[in-house]
Amino acid sequence: MTTLLIARQGRHRQLYEDNFRLVSGCIPYRVKRGYEECSNCIEDSLQVLMISSPNRHDLVFPKGGWENDETVHEAACREAFEEAGIRGILNNNQLGVWEFRSKTRQDKCSLDGGCRGYMFALEVTEELDSWPEQENHDRKWVKHFQPISLHFSKLLG
């Protein structure tokens, strides 16, 4: 049996606040258990999952529009599934809120294109072989170094 994988499209259900389009996303992570040399100790290795994005050369975290029939947490999980083909356990505490301009609307003199994003940590429990936007997004696990890992671990509680 084949499951049809379709991503939501369009902005007719998008939420807005103070002229900002509301966006939700996540920083997907996993802890790879293993042996690493560090002054005769064994460390866990924190990795984050990043995705490619069309028309860009850098890697980004999964994120997208928060829609009027879902919570900010549901939107973050949906975007992780649609863009990265992952599922997991979302930490309900937001990592932060940031305001930015949409990459397609960079005119700083206009109210158009303003976004307010909410990010959450997502512990990845499942990586799917196929996902709705895999034609547009490749995924890559990136290893973080110890100082960043310790800071991120503290944020997760």
MDTraj code that builds the backbone (N, CA, C; nanometers):
import mdtraj as md
import numpy as np

residues = "MET THR THR LEU LEU ILE ALA ARG GLN GLY ARG HIS ARG GLN LEU TYR GLU ASP ASN PHE ARG LEU VAL SER GLY CYS ILE PRO TYR ARG VAL LYS ARG GLY TYR GLU GLU CYS SER ASN CYS ILE GLU ASP SER LEU GLN VAL LEU MET ILE SER SER PRO ASN ARG HIS ASP LEU VAL PHE PRO LYS GLY GLY TRP GLU ASN ASP GLU THR VAL HIS GLU ALA ALA CYS ARG GLU ALA PHE GLU GLU ALA GLY ILE ARG GLY ILE LEU ASN ASN ASN GLN LEU GLY VAL TRP GLU PHE ARG SER LYS THR ARG GLN ASP LYS CYS SER LEU ASP GLY GLY CYS ARG GLY TYR MET PHE ALA LEU GLU VAL THR GLU GLU LEU ASP SER TRP PRO GLU GLN GLU ASN HIS ASP ARG LYS TRP VAL LYS HIS PHE GLN PRO ILE SER LEU HIS PHE SER LYS LEU LEU GLY".split()
xyz = np.array([
    [0.0840, -0.1184, 0.0000],
    [0.0000, 0.0000, 0.0000],
    [0.0883, 0.1245, 0.0000],
    [0.0665, 0.2158, -0.0895],
    [0.1431, 0.3385, -0.0995],
    [0.0666, 0.4525, -0.0335],
    [0.1364, 0.5278, 0.0496],
    [0.0756, 0.6428, 0.1144],
    [0.1102, 0.7673, 0.0349],
    [0.0096, 0.8482, 0.0048],
    [0.0313, 0.9714, -0.0686],
    [0.0848, 1.0779, 0.0266],
    [0.2005, 1.1331, -0.0056],
    [0.2636, 1.2340, 0.0780],
    [0.2516, 1.3697, 0.0104],
    [0.1698, 1.4556, 0.0688],
    [0.1469, 1.5879, 0.0103],
    [0.1727, 1.6939, 0.1163],
    [0.2454, 1.7978, 0.0775],
    [0.2703, 1.9108, 0.1675],
    [0.1605, 2.0153, 0.1484],
    [0.1309, 2.0855, 0.2552],
    [0.0368, 2.1972, 0.2452],
    [0.1007, 2.3062, 0.1596],
    [0.0190, 2.3740, 0.0809],
    [0.0703, 2.4808, -0.0030],
    [-0.0222, 2.6007, 0.0034],
    [0.0314, 2.7158, -0.0294],
    [-0.0480, 2.8378, -0.0311],
    [-0.0473, 2.9061, 0.1048],
    [-0.0978, 3.0279, 0.1059],
    [-0.0957, 3.1063, 0.2292],
    [-0.2346, 3.1483, 0.2755],
    [-0.3379, 3.0853, 0.2231],
    [-0.4739, 3.1259, 0.2584],
    [-0.5104, 3.0928, 0.4028],
    [-0.4370, 3.0035, 0.4698],
    [-0.4643, 2.9682, 0.6092],
    [-0.3581, 3.0229, 0.7044],
    [-0.2673, 3.1025, 0.6531],
    [-0.1563, 3.1543, 0.7334],
    [-0.2031, 3.2477, 0.8444],
    [-0.1338, 3.2414, 0.9572],
    [-0.1603, 3.3323, 1.0679],
    [-0.0673, 3.4530, 1.0582],
    [-0.1210, 3.5698, 1.0946],
    [-0.0452, 3.6948, 1.0952],
    [-0.0686, 3.7656, 1.2279],
    [0.0327, 3.8405, 1.2707],
    [0.0230, 3.9205, 1.3925],
    [0.1084, 4.0446, 1.3741],
    [0.0490, 4.1629, 1.3937],
    [0.1223, 4.2893, 1.3793],
    [0.1947, 4.2984, 1.2451],
    [0.1297, 4.2583, 1.1378],
    [0.1861, 4.2586, 1.0014],
    [0.2993, 4.1586, 0.9811],
    [0.3210, 4.0678, 1.0742],
    [0.4217, 3.9628, 1.0587],
    [0.3517, 3.8308, 1.0281],
    [0.4029, 3.7601, 0.9283],
    [0.3566, 3.6231, 0.9015],
    [0.4177, 3.5346, 1.0095],
    [0.3368, 3.4522, 1.0754],
    [0.3862, 3.3673, 1.1828],
    [0.4410, 3.2372, 1.1253],
    [0.5613, 3.2027, 1.1709],
    [0.6347, 3.0881, 1.1207],
    [0.6754, 3.0013, 1.2388],
    [0.6734, 2.8710, 1.2192],
    [0.7153, 2.7787, 1.3244],
    [0.8143, 2.6787, 1.2665],
    [0.9119, 2.6409, 1.3470],
    [1.0108, 2.5456, 1.3002],
    [1.0813, 2.4776, 1.4154],
    [1.1803, 2.3981, 1.3808],
    [1.2501, 2.3241, 1.4850],
    [1.3974, 2.3060, 1.4514],
    [1.4707, 2.2755, 1.5556],
    [1.6096, 2.2321, 1.5413],
    [1.6085, 2.0833, 1.5743],
    [1.6072, 1.9992, 1.4706],
    [1.6052, 1.8546, 1.4940],
    [1.7426, 1.8089, 1.5442],
    [1.7422, 1.7193, 1.6426],
    [1.8696, 1.6727, 1.6971],
    [1.8625, 1.5260, 1.7356],
    [1.9797, 1.4683, 1.7530],
    [1.9937, 1.3332, 1.8080],
    [2.1251, 1.3288, 1.8843],
    [2.1340, 1.2372, 1.9751],
    [2.2582, 1.2149, 2.0476],
    [2.3109, 1.0805, 2.0024],
    [2.4233, 1.0826, 1.9344],
    [2.4889, 0.9602, 1.8882],
    [2.5773, 0.9115, 2.0005],
    [2.5471, 0.7977, 2.0516],
    [2.6279, 0.7429, 2.1605],
    [2.7466, 0.6697, 2.1000],
    [2.8639, 0.6934, 2.1548],
    [2.9814, 0.6285, 2.1009],
    [3.1059, 0.6692, 2.1749],
    [3.2137, 0.6144, 2.1309],
    [3.3412, 0.6417, 2.1951],
    [3.4142, 0.7514, 2.1199],
    [3.4498, 0.8547, 2.1916],
    [3.5332, 0.9613, 2.1369],
    [3.6395, 0.9931, 2.2396],
    [3.7593, 1.0093, 2.1928],
    [3.8677, 1.0385, 2.2857],
    [3.8627, 1.1831, 2.3321],
    [3.8647, 1.2008, 2.4611],
    [3.8641, 1.3331, 2.5200],
    [3.9238, 1.3194, 2.6594],
    [4.0534, 1.3251, 2.6681],
    [4.1218, 1.3116, 2.7965],
    [4.0743, 1.1876, 2.8716],
    [4.0736, 1.0740, 2.8032],
    [4.0352, 0.9455, 2.8629],
    [3.8892, 0.9401, 2.9072],
    [3.8016, 1.0123, 2.8413],
    [3.6600, 1.0054, 2.8763],
    [3.5791, 0.9660, 2.7525],
    [3.4561, 0.9268, 2.7764],
    [3.3647, 0.8931, 2.6674],
    [3.2582, 1.0007, 2.6632],
    [3.2376, 1.0609, 2.5462],
    [3.1392, 1.1671, 2.5310],
    [3.0258, 1.1220, 2.4417],
    [2.9117, 1.1816, 2.4627],
    [2.8022, 1.1675, 2.3677],
    [2.8216, 1.2743, 2.2617],
    [2.7746, 1.2493, 2.1456],
    [2.7916, 1.3424, 2.0356],
    [2.6554, 1.3958, 1.9926],
    [2.6344, 1.5244, 2.0102],
    [2.5100, 1.5882, 1.9695],
    [2.5196, 1.6242, 1.8214],
    [2.4182, 1.5852, 1.7460],
    [2.4113, 1.6190, 1.6048],
    [2.2786, 1.6887, 1.5782],
    [2.2793, 1.7839, 1.4865],
    [2.1560, 1.8491, 1.4430],
    [2.1351, 1.8181, 1.2952],
    [2.0095, 1.8143, 1.2565],
    [1.9736, 1.7868, 1.1182],
    [1.9412, 1.9183, 1.0492],
    [2.0061, 1.9401, 0.9364],
    [1.9799, 2.0597, 0.8575],
    [1.9378, 2.0158, 0.7182],
    [1.8693, 2.1066, 0.6487],
    [1.8189, 2.0733, 0.5159],
    [1.8648, 2.1772, 0.4144],
    [1.8752, 2.1323, 0.2906],
    [1.9029, 2.2261, 0.1817],
    [1.7724, 2.2969, 0.1481],
    [1.7850, 2.4093, 0.0826],
    [1.6684, 2.4870, 0.0455],
    [1.6839, 2.5308, -0.0996],
    [1.5747, 2.5290, -0.1769],
    [1.5858, 2.5681, -0.3178],
    [1.6431, 2.7095, -0.3322],
    [1.7247, 2.7276, -0.4318],
    [1.7832, 2.8578, -0.4657],
    [1.8753, 2.9146, -0.3582],
    [1.9278, 2.8301, -0.2713],
    [2.0223, 2.8746, -0.1684],
    [2.1380, 2.7762, -0.1648],
    [2.2503, 2.8228, -0.1124],
    [2.3677, 2.7361, -0.1056],
    [2.4003, 2.6931, 0.0365],
    [2.3248, 2.7452, 0.1333],
    [2.3513, 2.7097, 0.2719],
    [2.2466, 2.6103, 0.3222],
    [2.2683, 2.5593, 0.4421],
    [2.1741, 2.4684, 0.5055],
    [2.0902, 2.5452, 0.6066],
    [1.9666, 2.5024, 0.6238],
    [1.8731, 2.5693, 0.7145],
    [1.8026, 2.4640, 0.7994],
    [1.7285, 2.5109, 0.8990],
    [1.6443, 2.4233, 0.9787],
    [1.5036, 2.4229, 0.9198],
    [1.4298, 2.3132, 0.9363],
    [1.2929, 2.3088, 0.8845],
    [1.2044, 2.4136, 0.9526],
    [1.1332, 2.4900, 0.8727],
    [1.0410, 2.5898, 0.9255],
    [0.9436, 2.6284, 0.8149],
    [0.8321, 2.6858, 0.8571],
    [0.7344, 2.7299, 0.7588],
    [0.6153, 2.7932, 0.8262],
    [0.5194, 2.8327, 0.7478],
    [0.4043, 2.9055, 0.7971],
    [0.3210, 2.8283, 0.8980],
    [0.2794, 2.9000, 1.0013],
    [0.1906, 2.8474, 1.1048],
    [0.0497, 2.8772, 1.0567],
    [-0.0338, 2.7746, 1.0497],
    [-0.1664, 2.7906, 0.9913],
    [-0.2759, 2.7941, 1.0975],
    [-0.3914, 2.8465, 1.0596],
    [-0.4978, 2.8757, 1.1554],
    [-0.5695, 2.7542, 1.2131],
    [-0.5403, 2.6350, 1.1663],
    [-0.6043, 2.5153, 1.2209],
    [-0.5088, 2.4299, 1.3040],
    [-0.3957, 2.4895, 1.3456],
    [-0.2971, 2.4136, 1.4220],
    [-0.2316, 2.5011, 1.5273],
    [-0.1719, 2.4361, 1.6263],
    [-0.0948, 2.5082, 1.7274],
    [0.0448, 2.5341, 1.6726],
    [0.1183, 2.6194, 1.7390],
    [0.2559, 2.6472, 1.6972],
    [0.3396, 2.5185, 1.7034],
    [0.3103, 2.4311, 1.8000],
    [0.3837, 2.3045, 1.8124],
    [0.3486, 2.2089, 1.6985],
    [0.2209, 2.2028, 1.6632],
    [0.1794, 2.1184, 1.5509],
    [0.2421, 2.1672, 1.4210],
    [0.2506, 2.2992, 1.4047],
    [0.3114, 2.3553, 1.2834],
    [0.4586, 2.3163, 1.2740],
    [0.5316, 2.3221, 1.3854],
    [0.6737, 2.2851, 1.3855],
    [0.6908, 2.1379, 1.3471],
    [0.6075, 2.0515, 1.4021],
    [0.6152, 1.9084, 1.3695],
    [0.5781, 1.8819, 1.2245],
    [0.4773, 1.9520, 1.1742],
    [0.4370, 1.9356, 1.0344],
    [0.5492, 1.9763, 0.9405],
    [0.6113, 2.0909, 0.9687],
    [0.7211, 2.1369, 0.8837],
    [0.8388, 2.0387, 0.8864],
    [0.8684, 1.9823, 1.0025],
    [0.9767, 1.8838, 1.0123],
    [0.9460, 1.7625, 0.9252],
    [0.8217, 1.7184, 0.9278],
    [0.7804, 1.6052, 0.8445],
    [0.7852, 1.6410, 0.6961],
    [0.7246, 1.7548, 0.6586],
    [0.7154, 1.7906, 0.5173],
    [0.8515, 1.8189, 0.4548],
    [0.9359, 1.8952, 0.5238],
    [1.0623, 1.9396, 0.4647],
    [1.1788, 1.8441, 0.4886],
    [1.1797, 1.7742, 0.6022],
    [1.2948, 1.6905, 0.6361],
    [1.2624, 1.5419, 0.6455],
    [1.1355, 1.5059, 0.6428],
    [1.0988, 1.3653, 0.6503],
    [1.1325, 1.3020, 0.7841],
    [1.1092, 1.3777, 0.8902],
    [1.1403, 1.3271, 1.0244],
    [1.0203, 1.3435, 1.1162],
    [1.0201, 1.2600, 1.2194],
    [0.9230, 1.2719, 1.3280],
    [1.0018, 1.2615, 1.4576],
    [0.9422, 1.3136, 1.5653],
    [1.0135, 1.3048, 1.6909],
    [0.9360, 1.3636, 1.8061],
    [1.0086, 1.3895, 1.9124],
    [0.9518, 1.4433, 2.0354],
    [0.9875, 1.5914, 2.0422],
    [0.8851, 1.6760, 2.0359],
    [0.9064, 1.8202, 2.0369],
    [0.9087, 1.8711, 2.1805],
    [1.0126, 1.9475, 2.2133],
    [1.0190, 2.0126, 2.3432],
    [0.9259, 2.1332, 2.3383],
    [0.8308, 2.1420, 2.4311],
    [0.7305, 2.2491, 2.4287],
    [0.7872, 2.3870, 2.4590],
    [0.9045, 2.3938, 2.5195],
    [0.9663, 2.5231, 2.5498],
    [1.0338, 2.5772, 2.4244],
    [0.9941, 2.6954, 2.3838],
    [1.0544, 2.7515, 2.2631],
    [1.1994, 2.7917, 2.2893],
    [1.2821, 2.7698, 2.1886],
    [1.4230, 2.8081, 2.1963],
    [1.4387, 2.9573, 2.1751],
    [1.3456, 3.0150, 2.1031],
    [1.3537, 3.1577, 2.0781],
    [1.2525, 3.2021, 1.9754],
    [1.2407, 3.3330, 1.9643],
    [1.1542, 3.3971, 1.8656],
    [1.2415, 3.4962, 1.7908],
    [1.2325, 3.4992, 1.6600],
    [1.3112, 3.5953, 1.5842],
    [1.2268, 3.6534, 1.4720],
    [1.2600, 3.7750, 1.4350],
    [1.1908, 3.8420, 1.3258],
    [1.2867, 3.8544, 1.2086],
    [1.2356, 3.8258, 1.0905],
    [1.3193, 3.8272, 0.9701],
    [1.2322, 3.8606, 0.8503],
    [1.2969, 3.8853, 0.7387],
    [1.2258, 3.9113, 0.6136],
    [1.2320, 3.7865, 0.5271],
    [1.1214, 3.7577, 0.4647],
    [1.1149, 3.6454, 0.3728],
    [1.2216, 3.6629, 0.2647],
    [1.2831, 3.5523, 0.2232],
    [1.3895, 3.5623, 0.1219],
    [1.3371, 3.6139, -0.0113],
    [1.2053, 3.6052, -0.0337],
    [1.1489, 3.6541, -0.1593],
    [1.1035, 3.7988, -0.1499],
    [1.1046, 3.8554, -0.0270],
    [1.0587, 3.9937, -0.0087],
    [1.1578, 4.0689, 0.0799],
    [1.2673, 4.1087, 0.0226],
    [1.3756, 4.1700, 0.0993],
    [1.3687, 4.3226, 0.1070],
    [1.2625, 4.3861, 0.0554],
    [1.2501, 4.5320, 0.0579],
    [1.2278, 4.5802, 0.2016],
    [1.3292, 4.6416, 0.2609],
    [1.3236, 4.6846, 0.4001],
    [1.2292, 4.8019, 0.4230],
    [1.1873, 4.8688, 0.3169],
    [1.0967, 4.9836, 0.3303],
    [0.9501, 4.9409, 0.3256],
    [0.9243, 4.8142, 0.3081],
    [0.7885, 4.7645, 0.2961],
    [0.7546, 4.6755, 0.4150],
    [0.6265, 4.6729, 0.4527],
    [0.5811, 4.5819, 0.5569],
    [0.5678, 4.4394, 0.5043],
    [0.5592, 4.4245, 0.3722],
    [0.5472, 4.2918, 0.3127],
    [0.6710, 4.2081, 0.3414],
    [0.6507, 4.0812, 0.3671],
    [0.7624, 3.9890, 0.3840],
    [0.8142, 3.9759, 0.5247],
    [0.7591, 4.0496, 0.6198],
    [0.8029, 4.0363, 0.7581],
    [0.7509, 3.9078, 0.8192],
    [0.8389, 3.8342, 0.8868],
    [0.8013, 3.7086, 0.9506],
    [0.8442, 3.7094, 1.0964],
    [0.7670, 3.6421, 1.1787],
    [0.8029, 3.6213, 1.3196],
    [0.8066, 3.4701, 1.3396],
    [0.9258, 3.4183, 1.3712],
    [0.9446, 3.2748, 1.3808],
    [0.9598, 3.2255, 1.5237],
    [0.9059, 3.1075, 1.5485],
    [0.9138, 3.0402, 1.6781],
    [0.9850, 2.9066, 1.6559],
    [1.0941, 2.8846, 1.7293],
    [1.1735, 2.7628, 1.7107],
    [1.1695, 2.6758, 1.8359],
    [1.1719, 2.5446, 1.8110],
    [1.1666, 2.4445, 1.9168],
    [1.2711, 2.3365, 1.8897],
    [1.3132, 2.2673, 1.9936],
    [1.4018, 2.1523, 1.9782],
    [1.3161, 2.0292, 1.9519],
    [1.3579, 1.9467, 1.8568],
    [1.2865, 1.8237, 1.8229],
    [1.3840, 1.7073, 1.8303],
    [1.3627, 1.6175, 1.9239],
    [1.4452, 1.4963, 1.9321],
    [1.3938, 1.3993, 1.8269],
    [1.4754, 1.3701, 1.7277],
    [1.4337, 1.2868, 1.6152],
    [1.4261, 1.1408, 1.6590],
    [1.3098, 1.0806, 1.6344],
    [1.2901, 0.9390, 1.6657],
    [1.2692, 0.8559, 1.5398],
    [1.2417, 0.9219, 1.4273],
    [1.2150, 0.8489, 1.3036],
    [1.2591, 0.9314, 1.1830],
    [1.3323, 0.8666, 1.0928],
    [1.3700, 0.9259, 0.9641],
    [1.3007, 0.8462, 0.8552],
    [1.2179, 0.9128, 0.7776],
    [1.1408, 0.8456, 0.6737],
    [1.2223, 0.8340, 0.5449],
    [1.1939, 0.7306, 0.4681],
    [1.2621, 0.7121, 0.3401],
    [1.2084, 0.8069, 0.2335],
    [1.0836, 0.8461, 0.2459],
    [1.0266, 0.9433, 0.1526],
    [0.9412, 1.0415, 0.2317],
    [0.9350, 1.1651, 0.1806],
    [0.8599, 1.2713, 0.2473],
    [0.8111, 1.3699, 0.1430],
    [0.7116, 1.4515, 0.1785],
    [0.6458, 1.5353, 0.0778],
    [0.7372, 1.6272, -0.0025],
    [0.8373, 1.6883, 0.0585],
    [0.9185, 1.7867, -0.0132],
    [1.0620, 1.7390, -0.0385],
    [1.0807, 1.6099, -0.0506],
    [1.2167, 1.5592, -0.0692],
    [1.2780, 1.5988, -0.2028],
    [1.1974, 1.6377, -0.2994],
    [1.2513, 1.6873, -0.4260],
    [1.3199, 1.8224, -0.4079],
    [1.2791, 1.8982, -0.3055],
    [1.3337, 2.0317, -0.2807],
    [1.4323, 2.0387, -0.1651],
    [1.4357, 1.9367, -0.0804],
    [1.5176, 1.9421, 0.0403],
    [1.5947, 1.8120, 0.0612],
    [1.7262, 1.8233, 0.0647],
    [1.8101, 1.7122, 0.1108],
    [1.8342, 1.7359, 0.2591],
    [1.8678, 1.6320, 0.3319],
    [1.8949, 1.6482, 0.4745],
    [2.0366, 1.6033, 0.5062],
    [2.0930, 1.6660, 0.6084],
    [2.2311, 1.6344, 0.6466],
    [2.2460, 1.6476, 0.7980],
    [2.2995, 1.5432, 0.8601],
    [2.3300, 1.5490, 1.0029],
    [2.4626, 1.6216, 1.0205],
    [2.4655, 1.7179, 1.1109],
    [2.5842, 1.7989, 1.1357],
    [2.6253, 1.7799, 1.2803],
    [2.7515, 1.7478, 1.3004],
    [2.8026, 1.7266, 1.4357],
    [2.8423, 1.8602, 1.4967],
    [2.8019, 1.8810, 1.6207],
    [2.8396, 2.0020, 1.6932],
    [2.9541, 1.9717, 1.7868],
    [3.0321, 2.0716, 1.8151],
    [3.1459, 2.0556, 1.9031],
    [3.1029, 2.0759, 2.0476],
    [3.1840, 2.0316, 2.1387],
    [3.1511, 2.0257, 2.2804],
    [3.0925, 2.1544, 2.3400],
    [3.1513, 2.2730, 2.3233],
    [3.0924, 2.3916, 2.3874],
    [2.9492, 2.4189, 2.3422],
    [2.9213, 2.4005, 2.2143],
    [2.7863, 2.4203, 2.1630],
    [2.6956, 2.3107, 2.2157],
    [2.7444, 2.1870, 2.2196],
    [2.6650, 2.0753, 2.2683],
    [2.6222, 2.0968, 2.4120],
    [2.7136, 2.1435, 2.4956],
    [2.6798, 2.1660, 2.6357],
    [2.5748, 2.2739, 2.6499],
    [2.5882, 2.3830, 2.5725],
    [2.4899, 2.4925, 2.5786],
    [2.3530, 2.4452, 2.5324],
    [2.3484, 2.3707, 2.4213],
    [2.2231, 2.3223, 2.3671],
    [2.1582, 2.2243, 2.4649],
    [2.2378, 2.1371, 2.5277],
    [2.1847, 2.0420, 2.6241],
    [2.1199, 2.1120, 2.7416],
    [2.1772, 2.2240, 2.7859],
    [2.1193, 2.3000, 2.8954],
    [1.9847, 2.3603, 2.8554],
    [1.9723, 2.4039, 2.7279],
    [1.8457, 2.4589, 2.6803],
    [1.7357, 2.3530, 2.6799],
    [1.7732, 2.2277, 2.6555],
    [1.6748, 2.1203, 2.6492],
    [1.6275, 2.0781, 2.7866],
    [1.7037, 2.1158, 2.8894],
    [1.6635, 2.0837, 3.0264],
    [1.7015, 1.9460, 3.0583],
])
top = md.Topology()
chain = top.add_chain()
for i, resn in enumerate(residues, 1):
    res = top.add_residue(resn, chain, resSeq=i)
    for name in ("N", "CA", "C"):
        top.add_atom(name, md.element.get_by_symbol(name[0]), res)
traj = md.Trajectory(xyz[None], top)
